[in-house]
């Protein structure tokens, strides 16, 4: 048996993807992830305090967590008491072919002899995808406080700067291809959709959904968020997140976000601990929480960066003393290199309040968001084939913050 050396001590945080075979509905995701981690462990690549990150889509696939668009349409009719000739409003959806277009298709199918009114925000949707650029507003004689109709737009066509898609036209065609009439406009006041007199409203923004629902329900009662669709535990396919976190799959099906992800995370952690003798944390991650500086697009189209995690990651914060400040300050005091290094190591072990000068300039971040974002960047969304990411040296280097600042 070949004994491989562990990673050298001089390495800091390390994250690497683990290649795995195809995962299909009905597969035991706990065993599959364990088998992958076991191989890493045999190569001395797994230690205590490592974080095992599992991509949400392979968990959902193993759970066979799929629904048809027709199924979604039927549930929408039932929950909102709509007929096929009904009129439903759709408030603040993101513009996405993968994320929202199939949901819109289901909504239109629910009222295929009626009408779908869609209110978009502008100049971008909630996550930064362009709808009508702000630079076009003077030509339209509009401000961010106004309403923009398709008549106002006329022949103007605003393509998404990355995908090249005219989402206003795409959403209009999506609705009408299902047989429903379309009514699309842009306005940043959520109450505007009520003036179009829908029978029901589906609140579709992601991160601001609760605030939006609160505003609408003060004036209009028959409304739900996307989280309230496909969230029934009595059905074979469901998710606590409803339609949030869903993606278009083959044959007119939606893959829902994985269900009971905290439970799955703990089962993976337990199996690794019992059979390999190491204590790891586990997170089931989705989109990373980062903003593309070149496009301004906030990549987080999932409701959270993660869908489930083990207890050790809950409320943990990634923070630390200001390394470069300490180096410069101690050097200015005439301290030698060795003294500076010892001082920094000592400071790392102390407990600080968030406003301590030793933490000045370092913003504490929820560990789960940092880990999920790192894992998403490493795995990507293309053909890397690495749905498991191992993160080393990050959790063991987390820093404590004074009790009054911790999140509970």
C-alpha positions in Angstrom: 0.0 0.0 0.0 1.4 3.4 -1.0 1.4 6.0 1.8 0.9 9.5 0.4 2.1 12.6 2.2 -0.5 15.0 3.6 -0.6 18.5 2.2 2.4 20.6 3.3 2.0 22.7 6.4 2.9 25.9 4.6 -0.3 25.9 2.6 -3.2 28.1 3.7 -6.8 27.7 2.7 -7.1 25.0 0.0 -10.3 24.1 -2.0 -10.4 21.4 -4.6 -13.1 19.6 -6.6 -13.7 15.9 -6.4 -14.7 14.2 -9.7 -17.7 11.9 -9.4 -19.7 9.7 -11.8 -23.2 10.5 -13.0 -25.8 10.7 -10.2 -29.3 9.6 -11.1 -32.7 9.6 -9.3 -32.9 7.0 -6.6 -29.1 7.0 -5.9 -28.0 7.1 -2.3 -26.4 10.5 -2.2 -25.0 10.0 1.4 -23.1 6.9 0.3 -21.9 8.4 -3.0 -20.5 11.5 -1.2 -19.0 9.3 1.5 -17.3 7.1 -1.1 -15.8 10.2 -2.8 -14.5 11.5 0.5 -13.2 8.1 1.5 -10.9 8.2 -1.6 -9.6 11.6 -0.5 -9.0 10.3 3.0 -7.0 7.4 1.7 -4.8 10.0 0.0 -4.3 12.0 3.2 -6.5 14.8 1.9 -9.1 14.8 4.6 -8.6 16.2 8.1 -10.6 17.4 11.1 -12.3 20.7 10.5 -12.4 20.3 6.7 -15.7 21.3 5.0 -17.3 18.9 2.6 -19.4 21.0 0.1 -22.1 19.2 -2.0 -23.7 20.8 -5.0 -27.5 21.1 -4.5 -28.4 19.8 -7.9 -27.0 16.3 -7.4 -28.8 16.1 -4.0 -32.1 17.1 -5.7 -31.6 14.7 -8.6 -30.9 11.8 -6.2 -34.2 12.6 -4.5 -36.0 12.6 -7.9 -37.2 16.0 -6.9 -38.8 16.9 -10.3 -42.2 18.3 -11.2 -43.7 18.8 -14.6 -44.8 22.2 -15.8 -48.4 21.0 -16.0 -48.2 19.9 -12.3 -47.0 23.4 -11.3 -49.9 24.9 -13.4 -52.5 22.8 -11.6 -51.1 23.7 -8.2 -51.2 27.4 -9.1 -54.8 27.1 -10.1 -55.7 25.3 -6.9 -53.8 27.5 -4.5 -55.0 30.8 -6.0 -58.5 29.6 -6.9 -58.1 30.4 -10.5 -59.9 29.1 -13.6 -58.3 28.7 -17.0 -59.9 32.0 -17.9 -58.4 33.7 -14.8 -56.2 36.7 -14.6 -52.9 36.3 -12.6 -50.3 38.9 -11.8 -46.6 38.1 -11.6 -44.6 40.6 -9.5 -40.9 41.3 -9.9 -39.6 38.1 -11.5 -36.0 37.9 -12.4 -35.3 37.7 -16.2 -33.8 34.3 -16.8 -34.3 31.5 -19.4 -33.2 28.8 -17.0 -34.7 30.1 -13.7 -37.9 31.9 -14.4 -39.1 31.3 -18.0 -40.3 27.7 -17.3 -42.1 29.0 -14.2 -43.7 31.7 -16.3 -44.7 29.0 -18.8 -46.5 27.1 -16.0 -48.2 30.3 -14.8 -49.5 31.0 -18.3 -50.6 27.3 -18.6 -52.6 27.7 -15.5 -54.6 30.5 -17.1 -54.3 29.5 -20.7 -57.6 31.1 -21.7 -57.1 34.1 -19.5 -54.4 36.7 -18.9 -51.0 37.0 -17.3 -49.8 40.4 -16.2 -46.1 40.7 -15.5 -44.5 43.6 -13.7 -40.8 43.9 -14.1 -38.5 46.2 -12.2 -36.0 48.5 -14.0 -33.3 49.2 -14.9 -32.5 45.7 -13.7 -34.2 42.8 -12.0 -33.4 42.0 -8.4 -30.1 40.3 -9.2 -28.8 42.8 -11.7 -30.0 41.5 -15.1 -30.8 44.4 -17.4 -34.4 45.0 -18.3 -34.4 48.6 -19.6 -31.1 50.4 -19.1 -31.1 53.6 -17.1 -29.3 55.3 -20.0 -32.4 54.9 -22.1 -34.7 56.7 -19.7 -34.2 60.2 -20.9 -35.1 59.2 -24.5 -38.2 57.5 -23.1 -39.0 60.7 -21.0 -39.1 58.4 -17.9 -37.5 58.3 -14.5 -37.0 55.4 -12.0 -40.3 56.4 -10.4 -42.4 56.1 -13.5 -44.2 53.3 -15.2 -43.0 52.0 -18.6 -45.4 50.2 -20.9 -44.8 48.3 -24.1 -46.4 51.3 -25.9 -43.8 53.6 -24.4 -41.0 51.2 -25.6 -42.4 51.1 -29.2 -39.9 49.5 -31.5 -37.0 49.8 -29.0 -35.3 46.6 -28.2 -33.0 46.2 -25.2 -30.9 43.1 -25.3 -29.3 41.6 -22.2 -25.6 42.6 -22.4 -24.4 39.1 -21.8 -26.9 36.7 -23.2 -28.2 39.0 -26.0 -31.8 38.1 -25.2 -34.7 40.5 -25.3 -36.4 39.3 -22.1 -39.5 41.5 -22.5 -40.2 40.0 -25.8 -39.3 36.5 -24.7 -41.7 36.7 -21.7 -44.5 38.0 -23.9 -44.0 35.2 -26.3 -43.8 32.6 -23.5 -47.2 33.7 -22.2 -48.9 33.9 -25.5 -47.5 30.5 -26.7 -49.5 28.9 -23.9 -52.7 30.6 -25.2 -53.0 33.3 -22.5 -53.0 37.0 -23.2 -50.0 39.0 -22.0 -49.8 42.3 -20.2 -46.2 43.3 -19.5 -44.9 46.6 -18.0 -42.1 47.9 -15.9 -42.5 49.8 -12.6 -40.6 49.8 -9.3 -43.7 50.4 -7.2 -45.0 46.9 -6.3 -48.5 48.3 -5.7 -48.8 49.2 -9.4 -49.8 45.6 -10.4 -53.0 45.9 -8.3 -54.2 48.6 -10.6 -54.2 46.0 -13.4 -56.9 44.2 -11.5 -55.6 40.6 -11.4 -57.5 38.0 -9.5 -54.3 36.7 -7.8 -50.7 37.8 -7.6 -47.6 35.6 -7.5 -44.7 37.5 -5.8 -41.6 36.3 -7.7 -38.7 38.3 -6.4 -36.2 36.2 -4.4 -34.4 38.1 -1.7 -37.0 40.8 -1.1 -40.0 38.5 -1.3 -41.2 38.9 2.3 -41.0 42.7 2.2 -42.9 42.7 -1.1 -45.6 40.4 0.2 -46.1 42.5 3.2 -46.7 45.6 1.1 -49.1 43.8 -1.3 -51.1 42.0 1.4 -52.0 45.3 3.0 -54.0 46.0 -0.1 -54.6 42.7 -1.8 -55.3 39.3 -0.1 -55.0 36.6 -2.8 -51.3 36.5 -3.2 -48.5 34.0 -2.6 -44.8 33.8 -3.1 -43.0 31.2 -5.3 -42.0 29.6 -2.0 -45.6 28.6 -1.4 -45.8 26.5 -4.6 -44.6 22.9 -4.6 -43.7 23.0 -0.9 -46.2 20.4 0.3 -44.5 17.6 2.2 -47.3 15.2 1.4 -46.3 15.1 -2.3 -43.5 13.0 -3.7 -41.6 16.0 -5.0 -41.4 19.1 -2.9 -39.0 21.6 -1.3 -39.1 23.9 1.7 -38.2 26.6 -0.8 -41.1 25.9 -3.2 -40.1 27.0 -6.7 -37.2 29.1 -5.5 -34.0 27.5 -6.4 -35.6 25.5 -9.3 -34.1 25.0 -12.7 -35.4 23.9 -16.1 -34.7 20.3 -16.9 -35.4 18.0 -19.8 -38.9 17.2 -21.1 -40.7 20.2 -19.6 -39.8 19.4 -16.0 -38.5 21.6 -13.2 -35.9 20.4 -10.8 -36.8 21.7 -7.4 -34.3 22.7 -4.8 -33.3 19.7 -2.6 -35.5 19.0 0.4 -34.5 18.3 4.0 -30.9 19.4 3.2 -30.0 19.9 6.9 -30.8 16.2 7.5 -28.8 15.1 4.5 -25.8 17.2 5.6 -25.9 15.6 9.1 -26.1 12.1 7.7 -23.0 12.7 5.5 -21.2 14.1 8.5 -22.1 11.2 10.7 -21.1 8.6 8.2 -17.7 10.2 7.6 -17.2 10.5 11.4 -18.1 7.0 12.2 -16.3 5.3 9.4 -13.2 7.5 8.8 -12.8 8.9 12.3 -12.7 12.6 11.3 -14.9 15.5 12.2 -15.9 17.5 9.2 -18.6 20.0 8.5 -21.0 19.6 5.5 -22.8 22.1 3.5 -25.2 21.7 0.5 -24.5 24.7 -1.5 -26.2 26.6 -4.4 -25.2 29.9 -6.1 -22.3 31.9 -4.8 -23.0 35.3 -3.2 -20.8 37.4 -5.4 -21.4 40.3 -7.8 -19.8 40.3 -11.2 -17.9 43.6 -11.4 -18.0 43.8 -15.2 -21.8 43.3 -15.6 -23.1 44.3 -12.2 -25.0 41.0 -12.0 -25.5 39.5 -8.5 -25.1 35.8 -9.2 -27.3 34.7 -6.2 -30.5 33.5 -8.0 -31.1 31.0 -5.2 -32.9 32.1 -2.0 -29.7 31.5 0.0 -26.2 30.5 -0.8 -26.9 27.1 0.8 -29.8 24.8 1.3 -28.5 22.8 4.3 -25.6 22.6 6.6 -24.3 20.9 9.8 -24.5 22.6 13.2 -20.9 23.7 13.3 -21.4 26.1 10.4 -24.6 27.7 11.8 -23.9 31.2 12.9 -20.1 30.8 12.5 -18.4 33.9 11.2 -15.3 34.3 9.1 -13.4 37.2 10.5 -10.0 38.0 11.9 -7.5 40.4 13.1 -6.2 42.9 10.6 -2.9 41.2 9.6 -1.4 44.0 7.6 -2.3 46.6 10.2 -0.6 44.6 12.9 2.5 44.0 10.7 2.9 47.7 9.9 2.1 48.9 13.4 4.5 46.5 15.1 7.2 47.2 12.5 6.9 50.9 13.1 7.4 50.2 16.8 10.7 48.6 15.9 9.7 45.0 16.6 11.7 42.3 14.9 10.2 39.8 12.4 10.0 37.0 14.9 8.3 39.1 17.5 5.7 40.3 14.9 4.9 36.7 13.9 4.4 35.6 17.5 2.3 38.7 18.3 0.0 37.9 15.3 -0.5 34.3 16.3 -1.3 35.4 19.9 -3.8 38.0 18.7 -5.6 35.3 16.6 -6.5 33.4 19.7 -8.1 36.3 21.6 -11.7 37.3 21.7 -12.6 40.7 20.2 -15.6 42.8 19.9 -16.4 43.7 16.3 -15.4 47.4 16.8 -11.9 46.4 18.2 -9.1 48.3 16.4 -7.4 44.9 15.9 -10.3 44.0 13.5 -10.5 47.3 11.9 -11.1 46.9 8.1 -12.1 43.3 8.3 -15.8 42.7 7.9 -17.0 39.5 9.5 -18.9 37.3 7.0 -21.2 34.3 7.7 -19.0 31.3 7.3 -21.7 29.4 5.3 -21.8 32.2 2.7 -18.1 32.3 2.3 -17.8 28.5 2.0 -20.7 28.3 -0.5 -19.4 31.0 -2.6 -15.9 29.5 -2.7 -17.4 26.1 -3.6 -19.5 27.5 -6.3 -16.6 29.3 -7.9 -14.5 26.1 -7.8 -17.1 23.8 -9.1 -18.6 26.2 -11.7 -21.8 25.4 -13.5 -20.4 23.9 -16.7 -18.8 20.5 -17.3 -16.2 20.3 -14.5 -17.9 17.2 -13.1 -16.9 18.0 -9.5 -20.1 18.4 -7.4 -18.2 17.8 -4.2 -15.7 20.4 -3.1 -13.4 19.9 -0.2 -12.3 23.1 1.6 -9.4 22.9 4.0 -7.9 25.3 6.4 -10.8 27.7 6.4 -13.0 26.5 9.3 -10.0 25.9 11.5 -9.0 29.5 11.0 -12.3 31.1 11.8 -12.1 33.8 14.5 -14.3 34.4 17.4 -16.3 37.6 17.8 -17.6 39.0 21.0 -20.9 37.6 22.1 -22.9 40.8 21.6 -22.2 40.7 17.9 -22.9 37.0 17.1 -25.9 36.1 15.1 -28.5 33.8 16.7 
